[in-house]
Amino acid sequence: MKKMTLLMYFLSNWICSSTKSQPLSLEKCYQLAEQHYPAAKQKNLIVLTREYSIENARKGYLPQINMAGQATYQSDVTGIPIHFPGVDIPALTKDQYKVYGEVSQTVYDGGAIKRQKQLYAANASVEEQNITVELYKLRERINQLYFGILLIDKQLEVINLRKIDIQTGLDKINGAIANGVAFKSNADVLKAELLIADQTVIEQKSLRKQYLNMLGLLINETLTDETVPEEPIILEPKEIADNRPELAAFDYRKKIFDLNEQMLTVRNQPKISLFFQGGYGKPGLNVLKNDFAVYGIGGIRFNWLLSGFYTNKNEKLIIENNRRSVDIQKETFLFNTNLSVTQERSEIEKFSQMISTDDAIIALRANIKNTTNAQLKNGVKMSSDYVRDVNLESQARQNLAIHRIQLLYACYRLRVIQGN
């Protein structure tokens, strides 16, 4: 029975330890946020719209069918002002009717349908890339919450170490009080510090829960207090990479201007098509016969709209101005990006230098605290002196934790800025 109890004890401990923490990685947060962000659903709609539009443009190669009809009353009609003896030439009535259908087949359109399909695809690419840009911006929001949680966890670890040190000092004070060497007020000082530490833990855990809730909403996951974000590795700074989605968005927009310029040329090209028209009306093709008749006519049609040349030059200048405007926007974006990269590199260098001295400061503060702790039992040092040294060491450890998380945050913020 005793062995069974021990077995159940170790088994329950193993189950608790395996389910207590829920690991979460930064890359997983990126992926989940992009998958579940509402704007991501627009990508499928953009793709479908592009396919429908291209399919509609492609149907321009199919024969075009047109139905029409009219009924008119004319003030005068065509007549033959010649009279022949014994010959009666009927006069047309002033009311005339016509119902007809026409089938036309494009033979040459100057490339209009081809360019239209390309323009639909380019517009869809711009819209899709704008969604990609919006989704990419989520990474900075993810970074703020993710590293905020990591920082809180580090601070909680430091607070727990501080509580252990205070409890150690309290145990020694209690022993000294029992021996009549110390006053009870010395113990009260340490008990008060423990309560203050507990309050800080409550505050930090509440803030951690808020961060987890916001991060959970972004990635569409339920994050609990047991969720433990994995600490990413420190990345080596790299040269700026042209991988930002905004750069591709600028290029797609310029491609649209190129296609619009090509459409101007296409618009001013002649158009050639075959057609057949069949109808029923009064009169038919024989205008001298004042009866309803079926008729048909077919042939080749040539059309060239020359008025497009009036505005062609100015429209090309407008397109060129728009193209240059996009170039300026791209140049401004790269300028600001380079400024941000320079700033983040400075931050990385600063935190790296500070971390290199944090360990030495912690070691010195720990030596001072241990000395004070040893003197506390003998009454050489007061509890307030010990609390001061514990707090100073705790602050040194907290500084290391903060600087390390700040270094990580700067590294991954630089990564986002560079588009890596």
MONORSUL-V23000 format. One record per residue. N is the residue number from 1. RES is the residue in one small letter. D_CENTER is the distance of its C-alpha to the mean C-alpha in Angstrom with 2 decimals. Layout:
n->N res->RES d_center->D_CENTER
n->N res->RES d_center->D_CENTER
This chain:
n->1 res->m d_center->59.92
n->2 res->k d_center->58.98
n->3 res->k d_center->57.21
n->4 res->m d_center->55.28
n->5 res->t d_center->54.23
n->6 res->l d_center->53.02
n->7 res->l d_center->51.14
n->8 res->m d_center->49.40
n->9 res->y d_center->48.58
n->10 res->f d_center->46.94
n->11 res->l d_center->45.14
n->12 res->s d_center->43.69
n->13 res->n d_center->42.62
n->14 res->w d_center->40.88
n->15 res->i d_center->39.04
n->16 res->c d_center->37.98
n->17 res->s d_center->36.77
n->18 res->s d_center->34.79
n->19 res->t d_center->33.05
n->20 res->k d_center->32.81
n->21 res->s d_center->29.61
n->22 res->q d_center->26.33
n->23 res->p d_center->24.58
n->24 res->l d_center->20.83
n->25 res->s d_center->19.04
n->26 res->l d_center->16.06
n->27 res->e d_center->14.79
n->28 res->k d_center->15.31
n->29 res->c d_center->13.25
n->30 res->y d_center->10.21
n->31 res->q d_center->11.03
n->32 res->l d_center->11.95
n->33 res->a d_center->9.01
n->34 res->e d_center->6.77
n->35 res->q d_center->10.02
n->36 res->h d_center->10.94
n->37 res->y d_center->8.25
n->38 res->p d_center->10.09
n->39 res->a d_center->7.77
n->40 res->a d_center->7.83
n->41 res->k d_center->11.51
n->42 res->q d_center->11.41
n->43 res->k d_center->11.14
n->44 res->n d_center->14.61
n->45 res->l d_center->15.95
n->46 res->i d_center->15.06
n->47 res->v d_center->16.80
n->48 res->l d_center->19.73
n->49 res->t d_center->20.14
n->50 res->r d_center->20.27
n->51 res->e d_center->22.90
n->52 res->y d_center->24.92
n->53 res->s d_center->25.00
n->54 res->i d_center->26.07
n->55 res->e d_center->28.63
n->56 res->n d_center->30.01
n->57 res->a d_center->30.38
n->58 res->r d_center->32.11
n->59 res->k d_center->34.63
n->60 res->g d_center->35.89
n->61 res->y d_center->38.05
n->62 res->l d_center->39.82
n->63 res->p d_center->42.99
n->64 res->q d_center->42.43
n->65 res->i d_center->44.75
n->66 res->n d_center->45.94
n->67 res->m d_center->48.45
n->68 res->a d_center->50.40
n->69 res->g d_center->53.68
n->70 res->q d_center->55.80
n->71 res->a d_center->59.11
n->72 res->t d_center->60.88
n->73 res->y d_center->64.14
n->74 res->q d_center->65.48
n->75 res->s d_center->68.05
n->76 res->d d_center->69.73
n->77 res->v d_center->69.71
n->78 res->t d_center->70.87
n->79 res->g d_center->74.57
n->80 res->i d_center->77.38
n->81 res->p d_center->80.12
n->82 res->i d_center->82.79
n->83 res->h d_center->85.35
n->84 res->f d_center->87.23
n->85 res->p d_center->90.37
n->86 res->g d_center->89.73
n->87 res->v d_center->85.96
n->88 res->d d_center->83.63
n->89 res->i d_center->80.16
n->90 res->p d_center->77.93
n->91 res->a d_center->75.72
n->92 res->l d_center->72.03
n->93 res->t d_center->71.00
n->94 res->k d_center->68.73
n->95 res->d d_center->66.28
n->96 res->q d_center->64.05
n->97 res->y d_center->61.37
n->98 res->k d_center->58.72
n->99 res->v d_center->56.09
n->100 res->y d_center->54.30
n->101 res->g d_center->51.37
n->102 res->e d_center->49.85
n->103 res->v d_center->48.00
n->104 res->s d_center->46.43
n->105 res->q d_center->44.87
n->106 res->t d_center->42.84
n->107 res->v d_center->44.47
n->108 res->y d_center->42.68
n->109 res->d d_center->39.75
n->110 res->g d_center->39.02
n->111 res->g d_center->35.75
n->112 res->a d_center->34.18
n->113 res->i d_center->32.87
n->114 res->k d_center->31.47
n->115 res->r d_center->29.61
n->116 res->q d_center->28.36
n->117 res->k d_center->26.80
n->118 res->q d_center->25.12
n->119 res->l d_center->23.85
n->120 res->y d_center->22.37
n->121 res->a d_center->20.57
n->122 res->a d_center->19.34
n->123 res->n d_center->18.06
n->124 res->a d_center->16.17
n->125 res->s d_center->14.65
n->126 res->v d_center->13.53
n->127 res->e d_center->11.96
n->128 res->e d_center->10.28
n->129 res->q d_center->9.04
n->130 res->n d_center->7.80
n->131 res->i d_center->5.59
n->132 res->t d_center->4.68
n->133 res->v d_center->4.51
n->134 res->e d_center->2.79
n->135 res->l d_center->1.09
n->136 res->y d_center->3.73
n->137 res->k d_center->5.04
n->138 res->l d_center->5.75
n->139 res->r d_center->8.15
n->140 res->e d_center->10.35
n->141 res->r d_center->10.82
n->142 res->i d_center->11.68
n->143 res->n d_center->13.97
n->144 res->q d_center->15.73
n->145 res->l d_center->16.64
n->146 res->y d_center->17.43
n->147 res->f d_center->19.65
n->148 res->g d_center->21.05
n->149 res->i d_center->22.36
n->150 res->l d_center->23.74
n->151 res->l d_center->25.52
n->152 res->i d_center->27.05
n->153 res->d d_center->28.29
n->154 res->k d_center->29.95
n->155 res->q d_center->31.54
n->156 res->l d_center->32.88
n->157 res->e d_center->34.45
n->158 res->v d_center->36.13
n->159 res->i d_center->37.37
n->160 res->n d_center->38.87
n->161 res->l d_center->40.68
n->162 res->r d_center->41.93
n->163 res->k d_center->43.26
n->164 res->i d_center->45.06
n->165 res->d d_center->46.72
n->166 res->i d_center->47.76
n->167 res->q d_center->49.15
n->168 res->t d_center->51.07
n->169 res->g d_center->52.60
n->170 res->l d_center->53.40
n->171 res->d d_center->55.23
n->172 res->k d_center->57.35
n->173 res->i d_center->58.09
n->174 res->n d_center->59.17
n->175 res->g d_center->61.49
n->176 res->a d_center->62.87
n->177 res->i d_center->63.41
n->178 res->a d_center->65.28
n->179 res->n d_center->67.50
n->180 res->g d_center->68.08
n->181 res->v d_center->66.46
n->182 res->a d_center->63.47
n->183 res->f d_center->62.94
n->184 res->k d_center->60.83
n->185 res->s d_center->58.86
n->186 res->n d_center->57.41
n->187 res->a d_center->55.90
n->188 res->d d_center->54.59
n->189 res->v d_center->52.62
n->190 res->l d_center->50.83
n->191 res->k d_center->50.32
n->192 res->a d_center->48.69
n->193 res->e d_center->46.30
n->194 res->l d_center->45.42
n->195 res->l d_center->44.63
n->196 res->i d_center->42.48
n->197 res->a d_center->40.57
n->198 res->d d_center->40.15
n->199 res->q d_center->38.78
n->200 res->t d_center->36.22
n->201 res->v d_center->35.19
n->202 res->i d_center->34.79
n->203 res->e d_center->32.67
n->204 res->q d_center->30.37
n->205 res->k d_center->30.05
n->206 res->s d_center->29.18
n->207 res->l d_center->26.42
n->208 res->r d_center->25.19
n->209 res->k d_center->25.15
n->210 res->q d_center->23.05
n->211 res->y d_center->20.41
n->212 res->l d_center->20.63
n->213 res->n d_center->20.30
n->214 res->m d_center->17.11
n->215 res->l d_center->15.62
n->216 res->g d_center->17.06
n->217 res->l d_center->15.42
n->218 res->l d_center->11.88
n->219 res->i d_center->12.92
n->220 res->n d_center->15.40
n->221 res->e d_center->18.33
n->222 res->t d_center->21.60
n->223 res->l d_center->22.19
n->224 res->t d_center->25.79
n->225 res->d d_center->27.84
n->226 res->e d_center->28.63
n->227 res->t d_center->25.07
n->228 res->v d_center->25.30
n->229 res->p d_center->22.30
n->230 res->e d_center->23.33
n->231 res->e d_center->23.84
n->232 res->p d_center->21.99
n->233 res->i d_center->24.16
n->234 res->i d_center->24.50
n->235 res->l d_center->22.96
n->236 res->e d_center->25.05
n->237 res->p d_center->23.66
n->238 res->k d_center->23.08
n->239 res->e d_center->23.20
n->240 res->i d_center->20.12
n->241 res->a d_center->18.40
n->242 res->d d_center->17.06
n->243 res->n d_center->14.03
n->244 res->r d_center->11.30
n->245 res->p d_center->9.14
n->246 res->e d_center->10.38
n->247 res->l d_center->13.82
n->248 res->a d_center->13.51
n->249 res->a d_center->12.37
n->250 res->f d_center->15.56
n->251 res->d d_center->17.63
n->252 res->y d_center->16.74
n->253 res->r d_center->17.75
n->254 res->k d_center->20.94
n->255 res->k d_center->21.71
n->256 res->i d_center->21.86
n->257 res->f d_center->24.38
n->258 res->d d_center->26.39
n->259 res->l d_center->26.60
n->260 res->n d_center->27.62
n->261 res->e d_center->30.31
n->262 res->q d_center->31.52
n->263 res->m d_center->31.64
n->264 res->l d_center->34.04
n->265 res->t d_center->36.35
n->266 res->v d_center->36.15
n->267 res->r d_center->36.92
n->268 res->n d_center->40.10
n->269 res->q d_center->41.33
n->270 res->p d_center->44.21
n->271 res->k d_center->43.63
n->272 res->i d_center->46.13
n->273 res->s d_center->46.49
n->274 res->l d_center->49.20
n->275 res->f d_center->50.22
n->276 res->f d_center->52.73
n->277 res->q d_center->53.80
n->278 res->g d_center->56.06
n->279 res->g d_center->57.46
n->280 res->y d_center->60.29
n->281 res->g d_center->62.02
n->282 res->k d_center->65.11
n->283 res->p d_center->66.12
n->284 res->g d_center->64.69
n->285 res->l d_center->64.62
n->286 res->n d_center->68.35
n->287 res->v d_center->68.52
n->288 res->l d_center->72.28
n->289 res->k d_center->71.97
n->290 res->n d_center->71.35
n->291 res->d d_center->70.07
n->292 res->f d_center->66.81
n->293 res->a d_center->65.76
n->294 res->v d_center->62.97
n->295 res->y d_center->61.71
n->296 res->g d_center->59.19
n->297 res->i d_center->58.02
n->298 res->g d_center->55.72
n->299 res->g d_center->54.83
n->300 res->i d_center->52.28
n->301 res->r d_center->50.36
n->302 res->f d_center->49.29
n->303 res->n d_center->46.98
n->304 res->w d_center->45.90
n->305 res->l d_center->44.30
n->306 res->l d_center->45.50
n->307 res->s d_center->44.30
n->308 res->g d_center->40.80
n->309 res->f d_center->42.30
n->310 res->y d_center->42.97
n->311 res->t d_center->39.35
n->312 res->n d_center->38.05
n->313 res->k d_center->38.39
n->314 res->n d_center->36.66
n->315 res->e d_center->33.75
n->316 res->k d_center->33.26
n->317 res->l d_center->33.38
n->318 res->i d_center->30.70
n->319 res->i d_center->28.41
n->320 res->e d_center->29.29
n->321 res->n d_center->28.50
n->322 res->n d_center->25.03
n->323 res->r d_center->24.53
n->324 res->r d_center->25.78
n->325 res->s d_center->23.56
n->326 res->v d_center->20.44
n->327 res->d d_center->22.21
n->328 res->i d_center->22.77
n->329 res->q d_center->19.17
n->330 res->k d_center->18.24
n->331 res->e d_center->21.21
n->332 res->t d_center->20.25
n->333 res->f d_center->16.77
n->334 res->l d_center->18.57
n->335 res->f d_center->21.23
n->336 res->n d_center->19.07
n->337 res->t d_center->17.25
n->338 res->n d_center->20.76
n->339 res->l d_center->21.91
n->340 res->s d_center->19.25
n->341 res->v d_center->20.20
n->342 res->t d_center->23.84
n->343 res->q d_center->23.41
n->344 res->e d_center->21.73
n->345 res->r d_center->24.48
n->346 res->s d_center->27.04
n->347 res->e d_center->25.64
n->348 res->i d_center->25.78
n->349 res->e d_center->29.33
n->350 res->k d_center->30.39
n->351 res->f d_center->29.36
n->352 res->s d_center->30.86
n->353 res->q d_center->34.13
n->354 res->m d_center->34.20
n->355 res->i d_center->33.70
n->356 res->s d_center->36.61
n->357 res->t d_center->38.94
n->358 res->d d_center->37.64
n->359 res->d d_center->39.54
n->360 res->a d_center->42.75
n->361 res->i d_center->42.43
n->362 res->i d_center->41.88
n->363 res->a d_center->44.95
n->364 res->l d_center->47.09
n->365 res->r d_center->46.04
n->366 res->a d_center->46.72
n->367 res->n d_center->50.20
n->368 res->i d_center->50.98
n->369 res->k d_center->49.86
n->370 res->n d_center->51.92
n->371 res->t d_center->54.95
n->372 res->t d_center->54.66
n->373 res->n d_center->54.29
n->374 res->a d_center->57.49
n->375 res->q d_center->59.33
n->376 res->l d_center->58.14
n->377 res->k d_center->60.45
n->378 res->n d_center->63.47
n->379 res->g d_center->62.83
n->380 res->v d_center->62.37
n->381 res->k d_center->58.87
n->382 res->m d_center->57.74
n->383 res->s d_center->54.82
n->384 res->s d_center->53.10
n->385 res->d d_center->53.32
n->386 res->y d_center->51.73
n->387 res->v d_center->48.91
n->388 res->r d_center->48.26
n->389 res->d d_center->48.10
n->390 res->v d_center->45.91
n->391 res->n d_center->43.44
n->392 res->l d_center->43.47
n->393 res->e d_center->42.77
n->394 res->s d_center->40.05
n->395 res->q d_center->38.48
n->396 res->a d_center->38.72
n->397 res->r d_center->37.00
n->398 res->q d_center->34.30
n->399 res->n d_center->33.81
n->400 res->l d_center->33.38
n->401 res->a d_center->30.80
n->402 res->i d_center->28.84
n->403 res->h d_center->29.12
n->404 res->r d_center->28.03
n->405 res->i d_center->24.84
n->406 res->q d_center->24.21
n->407 res->l d_center->24.77
n->408 res->l d_center->22.30
n->409 res->y d_center->19.66
n->410 res->a d_center->20.41
n->411 res->c d_center->20.28
n->412 res->y d_center->16.81
n->413 res->r d_center->15.56
n->414 res->l d_center->17.23
n->415 res->r d_center->15.64
n->416 res->v d_center->12.07
n->417 res->i d_center->13.58
n->418 res->q d_center->15.25
n->419 res->g d_center->12.40
n->420 res->n d_center->14.56
